[in-house]
């Protein structure tokens, strides 16, 4: 049986479900709904919701940013920098029912195509929750950046800053 799967633009009406999904998928990385709302407001092109058989089952939040200048967890950005030089994947979360469906690979491909289309030379992220193999499969590589060590530790001990250059 195949599930009907669709990524669509995230709207403000979706924020309560995003908060619920985030709490279920990332309980160790809590973020206020204000953080999700600001990411959506600042860069709606990078905010999508996954529907699986008509049910919200995941989301992605992403936006242009400055390379090696990690946004802090659960912190507001204020603005997208004019001199952005990386496309930052802030959060990709899928409920268990959506895992293994190809939904994550689908949205990562879409987001990376978008990042290239807007002219950014790379994409970056912080890998947590044992996600390193997934991101490696999509061409991301760990970048050693000692200046980021303290911020990475605020996520978790195994957190890694990863970059994919275009």
N, C-alpha and C positions, 0 to 999 in steps of 0.2 A: 504494500500500500504506500503510495506517495502522498506526502502532505503538501497542501497548497501553501507555498512560501512566497512572501512578498516583503521587500524592504520599501518603506515609504518615508516621506518627509515627516519628521517629528514636529508636533505642534505643542503649544502650551497646554492644551487639554490632555496631552499624554503624560505630563510631568508626574502626576500621582502614580501611574503605572511604572514609569521609569524609576521612581523612588522605591517602589515595591520590588522590582526586579533587582535593583542595585543591592538592596538589603538582603535578598535571597542569595545572590551570586557572590557578592563581595562583603560579607558581614564584618570582615576584619579591616575594611577600608571605607568606613562610613563617610558619606558626604551629604551636606544639607541640600534640600531641594532648591535652595537659592543658587547653588553652584550649577546645577543642571539647567536651571532657568537662564542664568547668565550665559552659559555656553551656547544655548539655543539662540538667545537674543543677539549675541555678538557674531555668531557664525552659523546661521541656519543651514547653510549648504553642507555642513559637516555633521548634522544631527539627523539620524534616521531611526525608525522603529521597525522591528521585524514582526510581521504577523504570520503566524503558522496556523493554518486552518481557521483564519479569522481572529485568532487570539494573540494579544501582544506577548511576544516570547523572547524579545531581546532588543538591544539598542546599541548605537554607537554615537559617541560624542567626539568630535575632532575639529581642529582649527589650525590656521597658520600660527607660528610662534617663533621664538628665537632658539637657535640650536644651542644645546647644552645649558639652557636656562629653564630648568624644570619648574613648571607651576607646582606650588605646594599642594598637597592633598587637602581637600576640603577648604580651598581658598578661592576667593573671587579674583578674576584676572584684571578687571577694570576696563581693559580695551585690548584689541588685537594690535600688536605693534606694527607700525608702518614699515619697519625694516625686517619683517619676518623673513627667515631663511630656512625654515623647516616646516613640515606639515605634521603637527603633533596629534597622535591618536591618544586622546585622554582616557577613553574608556570604551571597551567592547565587552558587553555582557549578554550571555545567552542562558536562558533557563534550560534545565536538563532535557526537556522534550525537543529542543532545537539543536542540541549538540549532535554532531554526526550527520547532519542533513546537508552540509555544504553551505549553509547560510553564512557562516563566518568567512569562509573563503570568498564567497560572492561579494560581501560588503567590503572586505579588505581590498579586493581587486577594484571595485568601484571607487573607493576612497583614494587609492593610490593613483588611479587614472585621473581623478579630479586634482590631486596634488600636482601631478605633472602638468596638467592643462592650465593651472594657474601660475605655472612657471617656477615652482619651488624646486630646489636641487636635491632635496632629500625629504624623507619622512622619519619621524622618531617616536619613541614611546618608552614607557617603563613596563617591563615584563614582570608580572607577579603571579602568584597562585600556580606555579609550575608551568607557565605558558611558554617558556623559552623554545621548546621544540616546535610549537605552532608558528611562532614568529620566525624562527630559522627557516622553516618551510616556505615562508613568503619573502625570503631574501633579506630579512633583518639580521644584523650582526651586533653583538655586544660591543660597545665602545667604552673603553676604559677612560674615565674622566674623574680623576681624584677630587676635583672641586665639587663633584656631585655626590660624593660618598655620604655625607651627612643627610642630605635630602632623601637619597635612596633608602637609607636606614629607617627613615620615618615611615616608609611604606612597609617594608619587611626586610629581614636580613638577606633574603635571597633575591631581592629586587635588582634588576639589571636595566641600565639604560641601553637602548638598542636603536640603531640607525639603518636605514636603507637608502643608499644614494641612487639617484636616477641617472 
